[in-house]
Amino acid sequence: MEGPLSKWTNVVHGWQYRWFVLGEDALLYYTSKEKMAKGQQRGCLRLRGAIVGIDGENNSLFTITVDGKIFHLQGRDQRERDQWVKALEAAIRACSAYHNPAHAPAAIRAQLQQAEVHLEAIKEQVEKLDALAPQVHAKEKRTVDDLLTSSNRLIEVVGRAVVLLQMAQSRVECSVLCAKENENGKPKPTGTSGKGDSASNRETTVASREPASVTTPDGSAPPPSRLPSSTLAAVPPESATAAAIKHHLAIEPMVAPISYSSSDDEFYDAEEYEEDDEDKQEKKEGTPQAAAAAAPAASGTTTTTMTAGGAASSTSSVMGSAGSPSTTSLDDDANEDYDAVYDQTEESDVGDVQQQHGSVLVHLLSQVSVGMDLTKVTLPTFILERRSLLEMYADFFAHPDSFILTPTLESPEDRFVSVVRYYLGAFYAARKSGVAKKPYNPILGESFRCKYAVPNMDKDGSATTDGPFPGTDVNEVTFVAEQVSHHPPISAFYAEHPGRRISFHANIYTKSSFLGLSIGVQNIGSGRVILHDLGEEYVLTFPSGYGRSIMSTPWVELGGKVKVTCEKTGYYADIDFLTKPFIGGKPHRISGNLFKEGSKKPFLVIRGEWNDKLYAKRPDQPEYLMVDVREAKESRKRCVPVMQQGDRESRKLWRHVTVGLLRNKISKATAGKREIEQRQRDEAKARAETGEKWVPKMFAQDDQERWYFTKGLTLRENV
């Protein structure tokens, strides 16, 4: 592929026309097509190990990151950009370590043949040297002996390399075979059951393609082997390499290098096994728990017992992508104070992903392409945040005094500014850590509710009889959320303050996509602030979220245009959440203009950062501080104690996962999450068999397909 693109150059700090030619392992560029014909090359971008990224806000820009540098390129439109991105991804996968595994066997065979040639050449030279040893003089004998010792060590090293390549070849060939059988709809071999396949079954599958008779150096008959005897003969029988080979032949399981599912209705979040602090300690001390965990390794089985209600039993054997099983009890945290666990809201950073989680990163890259929807993609456990997405939405009301201020203001203009101030100041409370982790994906029918005491407001003494939190004082803010749809994933939430007669309805459909160096999440939907006594409704939309620098140290920013409108008063606002420019500039900036209907000039201009200070300015007046989100004191949300909640309320539902993540027991967190996801799959299957349609318990849709709380202030007779 070849053609013109614009390339950003730091020399002139601008875009310059270049002619690009895509080769097998490099992207070459020239100042013009004519210079290309003359062979006058301007530059070269190596593609091995490169990463392509796109911009979530500009549909013609894309980047290539390689060798520690980022190259910024631009097509004429989105169509041209997408053509280049697709071609570049194909070239990168073909020449990089995470290319399609269907091409891996040929590459490994080539490396294996080369290693075997080197091994034979070394052995031949050592044999000649060994034959000459008796003929050398006494003074030279020690030198020859040392040389023979070093040469034999070299033979062992190269032999080990051959062994490892043969192991890799066998695993990849098995994975490709399984993938092809899965794609063609062929049944799995008798006695296997997906993730629960035993090691013996997998060994038999591979052994059937190898010589039937193999003898180890010590003369014993090994289990069905993937290694020819010629290789084993090259390895000294008493060496560590030989012991490792025997161990590998006996228990090494085969695991597909990529994740895939034949079902279009599966719910994925994270699936890989990661060694946690508890696992490391058990291995170090050789405890009985470590022995118990090693027992199922010999058979490679995964056992999960389901109860009649569709939930997994308290003990599950968890198998990760590395093939390492871990027996994890979900009830071993029974003595935990779950409420205190959830009060610990500080999140640790994920660190440098490439250095700390390199294998997981390569695994992720093997599953995705630029622009791909991430709904079904397996994401690693270490990026999970210790709360449900529904609870994150509750944090938008962490400043209840700001939320309920609007109804007390006299003029429509002041009320509109108050709504905008509350809206812009709400994002920091929900994402104040800045840590690039994702909340749990809520399951269908999951709910979360809480309440906030309003600072400097006394309780009225009158309690609500209905609504999100019956029995709450009318001078408190109450919140409720429910996952009303799984495909697509839609969350609906509601908040109210009966004393001030103000409420908030919202629904958000989250759509995530892979952007190369970033992950983008579109928040599709709207929210409505309703002032019941004034008959005013303020409709607002939401910005997109971006997890940036996912290949190094991730961080979060918001981006996109949002609107706030009040149809009754005619006021509206256009607000830009500005993403960080690729050349210079600051992240997290906001630029907003507030208008009154019929006016072309804004009556208020807003600038600043959504996670710091926001400033406002009226025409012919000095600028003033609108809100300082870091100084604003947050109110603590109060919930029903975890063990008194319903089974589908977020904190009780995810309690084992949350404890596992907090205590760095990753296998426990993964086991708890899988149990929840399996329950959702079982329930979906049961509904499909009976033709039952899921109906949300607390929310319904209006004629504009907006979700509303069925027991909101306007829909109930008594407060």
C-alpha positions in Angstrom: 0.0 0.0 0.0 1.2 3.5 -0.8 -0.1 7.0 -0.9 0.0 10.6 0.6 -0.3 11.4 4.3 0.4 14.4 6.4 3.2 14.0 9.0 3.7 16.2 12.0 7.3 17.4 12.1 8.9 19.0 15.2 11.2 21.0 13.0 8.6 23.4 11.8 5.9 22.4 14.3 3.4 21.7 11.7 2.0 19.2 9.2 4.0 18.4 6.0 3.0 16.3 3.0 4.8 13.0 2.6 4.5 10.0 0.3 4.3 6.7 2.3 5.1 3.2 1.2 4.1 0.2 3.4 6.5 -2.7 3.2 6.5 -6.1 5.0 8.3 -4.8 8.1 8.7 -1.1 7.7 6.8 2.1 6.6 9.0 4.2 4.4 8.3 7.8 3.5 9.5 10.3 0.9 9.0 14.0 0.4 7.1 13.3 -2.8 6.1 10.5 -5.2 8.8 11.6 -7.6 11.5 11.3 -4.9 10.2 7.8 -4.2 10.8 6.9 -7.9 14.3 8.2 -7.5 14.9 6.2 -4.3 15.5 9.3 -2.2 14.1 8.1 1.0 13.3 10.6 3.8 12.6 8.3 6.7 11.7 4.8 7.9 9.4 3.6 10.6 10.2 0.0 11.8 7.0 -2.0 12.3 8.2 -4.9 14.5 6.8 -4.2 17.9 5.0 -1.0 16.7 1.6 0.0 18.0 -1.0 1.9 16.0 -3.4 4.3 17.8 -6.3 6.6 16.7 -7.6 9.7 18.2 -11.0 9.5 19.9 -11.9 13.1 19.0 -10.3 13.6 15.6 -11.3 11.1 13.0 -8.4 11.6 10.6 -5.4 11.4 13.0 -3.5 8.3 13.9 -0.2 7.5 15.5 2.5 4.9 15.3 4.5 4.2 18.4 7.8 2.4 18.0 11.4 2.5 19.5 10.3 4.9 22.2 9.0 7.5 19.7 5.5 8.5 18.6 4.9 9.5 15.0 1.7 11.5 14.3 0.1 11.0 10.9 -3.1 12.4 9.3 -5.2 11.2 6.4 -7.6 13.3 4.4 -10.6 11.8 6.1 -11.7 9.0 8.3 -12.0 6.5 5.4 -8.4 7.1 4.4 -7.2 6.9 8.0 -9.0 3.6 8.6 -7.5 2.1 5.4 -4.0 2.8 6.6 -4.7 1.7 10.1 -6.1 -1.7 8.9 -3.1 -2.2 6.6 -0.6 -1.2 9.2 -2.1 -3.6 11.8 -1.9 -6.5 9.4 1.7 -5.8 8.7 2.6 -5.3 12.4 0.9 -8.6 13.4 2.7 -10.4 10.6 6.2 -9.4 11.8 5.7 -9.0 15.6 5.6 -11.4 18.5 1.8 -11.1 18.9 0.8 -11.9 15.4 -2.0 -14.4 14.5 -1.1 -17.8 16.0 -2.1 -19.4 12.7 1.3 -18.3 11.4 3.3 -19.2 14.5 4.1 -22.9 13.8 6.0 -22.1 10.6 8.1 -19.4 12.4 8.8 -21.7 15.3 9.8 -24.6 13.1 12.3 -22.3 11.3 13.9 -21.3 14.6 13.8 -24.9 15.8 15.6 -26.1 12.7 18.2 -23.4 13.0 18.8 -24.3 16.7 19.1 -28.0 15.9 21.7 -27.3 13.2 23.8 -25.2 15.7 23.5 -28.0 18.2 24.8 -30.7 15.8 27.6 -28.4 14.7 28.8 -27.8 18.3 28.5 -31.5 19.1 30.6 -32.4 16.0 33.4 -29.9 17.0 33.4 -31.2 20.6 33.7 -34.8 19.4 36.8 -33.8 17.4 38.3 -31.9 20.3 37.6 -34.9 22.6 39.4 -37.2 20.1 42.4 -34.9 20.2 42.6 -34.7 24.0 44.8 -37.8 24.5 47.3 -36.5 22.1 48.0 -33.1 23.7 51.0 -32.4 25.9 50.6 -32.4 29.6 51.0 -28.6 29.7 48.1 -28.2 27.4 45.8 -30.9 28.9 44.3 -28.6 31.5 43.4 -26.0 28.9 41.8 -28.7 26.7 39.9 -30.1 29.7 38.5 -26.6 30.6 37.6 -26.1 26.9 35.7 -29.5 26.9 33.9 -28.6 30.1 32.7 -25.3 28.7 31.7 -26.9 25.4 29.6 -29.5 27.2 27.9 -26.7 29.1 27.2 -24.9 25.8 25.7 -28.1 24.4 23.4 -28.3 27.4 22.3 -24.6 26.9 21.6 -25.1 23.2 19.8 -28.4 24.0 17.6 -26.6 26.5 16.8 -24.0 23.8 15.8 -26.8 21.4 13.6 -28.3 24.1 11.9 -25.0 24.9 11.3 -24.4 21.2 9.8 -27.9 20.8 7.5 -27.2 23.8 6.4 -24.0 22.3 5.8 -25.6 18.9 3.6 -28.3 20.4 1.6 -25.8 22.4 1.0 -23.5 19.5 0.1 -26.4 17.1 -2.4 -27.7 19.7 -3.9 -24.2 20.1 -4.2 -23.6 16.4 -5.8 -27.1 16.0 -8.3 -26.4 18.8 -9.1 -23.0 17.3 -9.7 -24.4 13.9 -12.0 -27.2 15.3 -13.9 -24.5 17.3 -14.4 -22.4 14.2 -15.5 -25.3 12.1 -18.0 -26.4 14.7 -16.3 -29.8 15.3 -17.0 -31.5 18.6 -14.2 -31.6 21.2 -12.5 -34.9 21.8 -14.4 -37.4 24.1 -13.8 -36.7 27.7 -13.0 -33.1 27.5 -15.1 -30.2 28.7 -13.7 -26.8 27.6 -11.8 -25.2 30.4 -11.9 -28.4 32.4 -9.9 -30.5 29.9 -7.5 -32.7 31.7 -3.8 -32.7 31.1 -3.8 -36.3 30.2 -6.4 -35.7 27.4 -4.3 -32.8 26.1 -1.1 -34.9 26.2 -2.8 -37.7 24.3 -4.0 -35.3 21.6 -0.4 -34.1 21.0 1.2 -37.4 21.5 -0.8 -38.9 18.7 1.1 -36.8 16.2 4.6 -37.9 17.6 6.6 -41.1 17.5 4.9 -43.8 19.6 8.1 -44.9 21.4 10.4 -42.5 23.3 13.0 -43.4 25.9 14.4 -40.9 28.4 18.2 -40.8 29.1 17.8 -42.8 32.3 15.9 -45.6 30.4 12.5 -45.1 31.9 9.4 -44.8 29.8 8.0 -41.2 30.0 4.4 -40.2 29.7 3.2 -39.5 26.1 5.9 -37.1 24.9 6.1 -34.2 22.6 9.9 -34.4 22.4 11.8 -36.7 20.1 14.4 -39.0 21.6 17.2 -37.3 19.6 16.7 -34.1 21.5 16.6 -35.8 24.9 19.8 -37.7 24.1 21.6 -34.4 23.7 20.8 -33.4 27.2 22.9 -34.8 30.1 20.6 -37.1 32.1 21.6 -35.7 35.6 21.3 -32.1 34.6 18.7 -29.6 35.7 17.5 -29.4 32.1 16.6 -33.1 32.1 14.7 -32.8 35.3 12.8 -29.8 33.9 11.9 -31.8 30.8 10.5 -34.7 32.8 8.5 -32.3 35.0 7.2 -30.6 31.8 6.2 -33.9 30.2 4.3 -35.0 33.3 2.2 -32.0 34.2 2.6 -29.1 31.7 -0.9 -28.2 30.5 -1.7 -26.7 27.1 -3.5 -23.4 27.1 -4.6 -21.5 24.1 -2.6 -18.2 23.7 -5.8 -16.2 22.9 -9.3 -16.1 24.4 -12.3 -16.9 22.3 -16.0 -17.8 22.8 -18.5 -19.5 20.5 -21.3 -17.8 22.3 -22.4 -14.2 21.4 -24.1 -13.7 24.7 -21.1 -14.3 27.1 -20.2 -11.7 29.7 -16.5 -11.1 30.0 -14.5 -8.9 32.3 -11.2 -10.5 33.2 -10.1 -14.1 32.8 -6.4 -14.6 33.4 -4.7 -16.1 36.4 -2.2 -13.8 38.2 0.0 -14.9 41.1 -1.0 -12.9 44.2 0.7 -12.3 47.6 -1.0 -15.4 49.2 0.1 -17.7 46.4 3.7 -16.5 46.6 3.8 -17.0 50.4 2.4 -20.5 50.1 5.0 -21.5 47.4 7.8 -20.0 49.5 6.9 -21.8 52.8 5.6 -25.0 51.2 2.4 -24.9 53.2 -0.4 -27.6 53.0 -2.4 -25.1 51.0 0.3 -25.1 48.4 0.2 -28.9 48.3 -3.5 -28.8 48.0 -3.3 -26.4 45.1 -0.7 -28.5 43.4 -2.9 -31.7 43.6 -5.3 -30.8 40.8 -2.4 -29.6 38.6 -1.5 -33.2 37.7 -4.9 -33.7 36.1 -5.4 -30.1 35.0 -9.1 -30.2 36.0 -11.3 -27.3 36.9 -14.2 -28.0 39.2 -17.1 -25.7 39.9 -20.2 -27.1 41.7 -23.4 -25.2 40.9 -26.3 -25.1 43.3 -29.9 -25.3 42.4 -30.1 -21.5 42.3 -27.4 -21.3 39.7 -24.7 -20.0 42.0 -21.3 -21.6 42.4 -20.4 -23.4 45.5 -18.0 -21.8 48.0 -14.9 -23.6 46.7 -13.8 -23.4 43.0 -10.7 -24.5 41.3 -9.7 -21.6 39.2 -7.7 -22.1 35.9 -6.1 -19.1 34.4 -4.7 -18.5 30.9 -1.2 -19.6 32.1 -2.7 -23.0 33.0 -2.0 -22.6 36.7 -4.8 -23.8 38.9 -5.5 -22.4 42.3 -8.1 -23.7 44.8 -9.8 -20.7 46.2 -12.5 -20.6 49.0 -14.9 -17.7 48.6 -16.0 -18.0 52.3 -12.5 -17.6 53.8 -13.3 -13.9 54.2 -16.3 -14.5 56.5 -14.6 -12.7 59.3 -14.0 -9.6 57.2 -15.7 -6.4 58.1 -17.1 -5.8 54.6 -18.4 -2.3 55.5 -14.9 -1.3 56.6 -13.5 -2.8 53.4 -15.8 -0.7 51.2 -14.8 2.4 53.3 -11.2 2.0 52.0 -11.6 4.0 48.8 -8.0 4.7 48.0 -6.9 2.9 44.8 -3.3 1.9 44.1 -1.9 2.8 40.7 -1.4 0.0 38.2 2.2 1.2 37.6 4.1 0.7 34.4 2.0 -1.9 32.6 4.7 -2.9 30.1 7.3 -3.6 32.8 5.0 -5.2 35.4 2.4 -7.0 33.2 4.2 -7.5 29.8 2.8 -11.0 29.1 -0.8 -9.8 29.9 -0.2 -6.8 27.5 0.9 -9.1 24.7 -2.1 -11.3 25.4 -4.5 -8.3 25.2 -2.9 -7.1 21.9 -3.5 -10.6 20.4 -7.2 -10.2 20.9 -7.9 -6.6 19.7 -7.6 -4.3 16.7 -7.9 -0.6 16.5 -11.6 0.5 16.7 -12.7 -2.8 18.0 -15.6 -3.0 20.5 -14.3 -4.2 23.9 -17.5 -5.5 25.2 -16.5 -9.2 24.7 -12.8 -8.8 25.2 -11.1 -10.5 28.2 -9.5 -7.7 30.3 -6.9 -8.4 33.0 -7.8 -8.4 36.7 -5.2 -5.9 37.8 -7.2 -3.0 36.1 -10.3 -3.6 38.2 -11.5 -0.9 40.6 -13.0 -2.0 43.9 -16.6 -0.8 43.2 -19.4 -1.4 40.8 -20.1 1.1 38.0 -23.5 1.7 39.7 -21.7 2.9 42.9 -19.5 5.2 40.8 -22.6 7.0 39.5 -23.6 7.6 43.1 -20.5 9.7 43.6 -21.9 12.3 41.3 -23.9 13.4 44.3 -21.0 13.5 46.8 -21.7 17.3 47.0 -25.4 17.2 47.9 -25.4 20.9 49.0 -24.5 21.9 45.5 -27.1 19.7 44.0 -30.0 21.1 46.1 -29.0 24.8 45.9 -30.7 25.5 42.5 -34.4 25.6 43.7 -33.6 28.3 46.2 -32.4 30.9 43.6 -34.7 33.6 42.3 -33.8 34.2 38.7 -33.9 31.6 35.8 -30.3 32.7 34.8 -29.0 32.0 38.3 -30.7 28.7 38.5 -29.2 27.7 35.1 -25.7 28.7 36.2 -26.2 26.7 39.4 -27.1 23.5 37.5 -24.0 23.9 35.3 -21.8 24.5 38.4 -23.1 21.4 40.1 -22.7 19.3 36.9 -19.1 20.4 36.2 -18.1 19.9 39.9 -19.5 16.4 40.1 -17.0 14.6 37.9 -14.0 14.9 40.3 -15.7 13.1 43.1 -16.4 10.1 40.8 -12.9 10.0 39.2 -10.8 11.9 41.8 -8.1 9.2 42.1 -7.1 9.6 38.5 -6.1 5.9 38.6 -6.9 4.2 35.3 -8.9 1.3 36.6 -12.4 0.2 35.6 -15.3 -0.4 37.9 -17.0 -3.8 37.9 -19.4 -4.3 35.0 -22.9 -4.5 36.7 -24.8 -7.7 35.9 -28.4 -7.5 34.8 -30.7 -6.6 37.6 -27.9 -5.4 39.9 -28.8 -2.4 42.1 -27.1 0.1 44.4 -28.6 2.6 46.8 -27.3 5.0 49.3 -28.1 8.4 51.0 -26.2 11.6 51.9 -26.6 14.0 54.7 -26.6 17.6 53.5 -23.9 19.7 55.2 -25.3 22.5 57.4 -28.9 21.3 57.0 -30.8 20.1 59.9 -33.1 17.1 59.6 -36.8 17.9 59.2 -38.0 15.0 61.3 -40.3 13.8 58.6 -39.4 10.4 57.0 -40.1 9.3 53.4 -42.6 6.4 53.0 -41.4 5.5 49.5 -38.8 6.3 46.9 -35.2 5.1 46.7 -34.6 4.8 50.5 -37.9 4.7 52.5 -37.6 5.9 56.0 -35.0 8.5 55.2 -35.4 12.1 56.4 -36.9 14.4 53.7 -33.8 16.7 54.1 -31.4 14.0 52.9 -30.4 13.1 49.4 -31.2 9.6 48.4 -29.8 7.6 45.4 -30.7 4.4 43.6 -29.3 2.7 40.5 -30.2 -0.4 38.5 -28.6 -2.2 35.6 -31.6 -2.3 33.2 -30.0 -3.9 30.2 -27.1 -6.2 29.4 -27.0 -6.0 25.6 -26.4 -3.1 25.3 -25.1 -2.3 28.8 -27.4 0.4 30.2 -27.5 1.7 33.7 -30.3 3.9 35.0 -30.1 5.9 38.2 -32.1 8.4 40.2 -31.5 10.9 43.1 -33.9 13.2 45.0 -34.2 15.6 47.8 -37.9 15.7 48.9 -37.5 18.8 51.1 -36.3 21.0 48.2 -38.4 19.2 45.6 -35.6 18.4 43.3 -34.8 15.1 41.5 -32.4 13.7 38.9 -33.2 10.9 36.4 -30.4 9.5 34.1 -29.5 6.6 31.9 -26.1 5.8 30.4 -25.1 3.2 27.8 -21.4 2.6 27.9 -19.7 1.7 24.6 -16.0 1.0 24.9 -13.5 0.7 22.0 -9.7 0.0 21.6 -7.8 3.0 20.2 -4.3 1.6 20.1 -2.6 3.5 22.8 -5.9 4.3 24.6 -9.2 2.8 25.5 -12.2 5.1 24.8 -15.6 4.8 26.5 -18.6 6.6 25.1 -21.2 7.5 27.6 -24.4 7.6 25.5 -27.5 8.9 27.2 -28.7 11.9 29.2 -29.6 13.2 32.6 -32.5 15.4 33.7 -32.5 17.8 36.7 -36.1 18.5 37.6 -37.3 21.4 39.8 -40.8 20.1 40.6 -42.3 23.3 42.1 -41.0 25.5 39.2 -41.7 23.0 36.4 -38.2 23.3 35.0 -36.3 20.4 33.5 -32.6 20.7 32.7 -31.3 18.1 30.2 -27.6 17.3 30.1 -25.4 14.9 28.2 -22.1 13.2 29.3 -18.5 13.3 28.0 -16.5 10.3 26.9 -13.8 8.8 29.1 -10.4 7.7 27.9 -7.8 5.5 29.5 -4.5 6.9 28.1 -1.0 5.4 27.8 -2.2 1.9 28.4 1.1 0.5 27.2 3.1 2.4 30.0 1.6 4.1 33.0 -2.2 4.6 32.3 -4.1 7.7 33.3 -7.7 8.9 32.8 -9.1 11.9 31.0 -12.5 13.1 29.8 -13.2 14.4 26.3 -16.0 15.5 24.0 -18.7 18.1 23.6 -21.7 18.1 26.0 -24.8 20.3 26.2 -27.0 21.5 29.1 -30.4 22.9 28.1 -33.6 24.2 29.8 -36.5 24.3 27.3 -38.8 26.3 29.6 -36.4 29.2 30.2 -34.5 29.0 26.9 -31.0 28.8 28.5 -28.4 26.4 27.1 -24.7 25.7 27.5 -22.1 24.3 25.1 -19.2 22.7 27.0 -16.0 21.1 25.7 -14.0 18.6 27.7 -10.7 19.1 25.9 -8.4 16.2 25.6 -4.6 16.7 25.9 -3.1 17.8 22.6 -0.4 15.5 21.2 2.0 18.4 21.1 2.3 20.3 24.4 -0.8 21.5 26.2 -2.4 20.5 29.5 -4.9 17.6 30.1 -8.3 17.8 31.9 -9.3 21.3 30.5 -12.8 22.6 30.1 -14.1 25.4 27.9 -17.8 26.4 28.1 -20.1 29.1 26.9 -23.6 29.8 28.4 -26.3 31.4 26.3 -29.8 32.7 26.5 -32.1 31.8 23.6 -31.9 34.3 20.8 -28.5 35.7 21.9 -25.4 34.9 19.8 -23.0 36.1 22.5 -22.5 34.0 25.7 -23.5 35.7 29.0 -20.9 33.5 30.8 -17.7 31.9 29.7 -16.1 29.1 31.7 -12.6 27.8 31.6 -10.4 25.6 33.8 -9.9 22.0 34.7 -12.6 19.6 35.7 -10.3 18.0 38.4 -9.1 21.3 39.8 -10.3 24.9 39.6 -13.0 26.3 37.3 -13.3 30.0 36.5 -16.2 32.0 35.1 -16.4 35.4 33.5 -19.3 37.6 32.5 -18.9 40.4 29.8 -17.2 43.5 31.2 -16.7 41.9 34.6 -13.6 40.4 36.2 -13.1 36.6 36.2 -14.0 34.8 39.4 -13.5 31.3 40.9 -16.6 29.3 40.1 -15.7 26.1 41.9 -12.6 24.5 43.4 -13.4 20.8 43.3 -10.4 19.7 45.3 -11.3 22.0 48.2 -15.0 21.2 48.2 -15.7 18.8 51.1 -17.4 15.6 50.1 -20.2 14.0 52.0 -19.9 10.3 53.0 -22.4 8.0 51.4 -24.3 5.8 53.8 -25.5 2.4 52.8 -27.4 -0.5 54.5 -24.7 -2.8 56.1 -23.4 -5.2 53.4 -24.7 -8.4 54.9 -28.2 -6.9 55.3 -28.4 -6.0 51.6 -30.2 -8.0 49.0 -28.3 -10.6 47.0 -28.3 -8.4 43.9 -27.2 -5.2 45.6 -23.7 -4.2 44.4 -21.7 -4.3 47.6 -23.0 -7.7 48.8 -22.9 -9.1 45.3 -19.2 -8.1 44.7 -17.9 -8.5 48.3 -15.6 -11.4 47.6 -14.1 -9.7 44.6 -13.6 -6.5 46.5 -11.9 -8.3 49.4 -9.7 -10.2 47.0 -8.5 -7.1 45.3 -7.9 -5.2 48.5 -5.9 -8.0 50.0 -4.1 -8.7 46.7 -5.6 -12.2 46.5 -6.1 -12.0 42.7 -7.1 -15.7 42.3 -9.8 -15.1 44.9 -11.1 -12.0 43.1 -11.1 -13.9 39.8 -13.0 -16.8 41.4 -15.6 -14.5 42.9 -16.1 -12.6 39.6 -16.5 -15.8 37.6 -19.1 -17.0 39.9 -21.1 -13.8 39.4 -20.7 -14.0 35.6 -21.7 -17.6 35.5 -24.8 -16.9 37.4 -25.7 -14.3 34.8 -25.1 -16.7 32.0 -27.2 -19.4 33.6 -30.1 -17.0 34.2 -29.9 -15.7 30.6 -30.0 -19.3 29.3 -33.0 -20.2 31.5 -34.9 -17.1 30.2 -34.1 -18.0 26.6 -35.4 -21.5 27.1 -38.7 -20.3 28.6 -39.1 -17.2 26.4 -39.1 -15.0 29.4 -38.2 -11.3 28.9 -36.3 -9.4 31.6 -38.2 -6.6 33.2 -36.4 -4.1 35.4 -37.8 -3.8 38.9 -37.4 -0.1 39.6 -37.1 1.7 36.3 -39.2 2.0 33.1 -38.9 3.8 29.8 -41.0 6.8 28.6 -42.2 7.5 25.1 -38.8 9.0 24.3 -37.0 5.8 25.4 -35.6 7.6 28.5 -35.4 5.6 31.7 -37.1 6.9 34.8 -37.5 5.8 38.4 -41.1 4.5 38.8 -41.3 5.8 42.4 -39.9 9.2 41.7 -41.2 12.4 43.4 -43.7 13.2 40.6 -45.1 9.6 40.5 -45.9 9.0 44.1 -48.7 10.6 46.2 -46.9 10.6 49.5 -43.3 11.8 50.1 
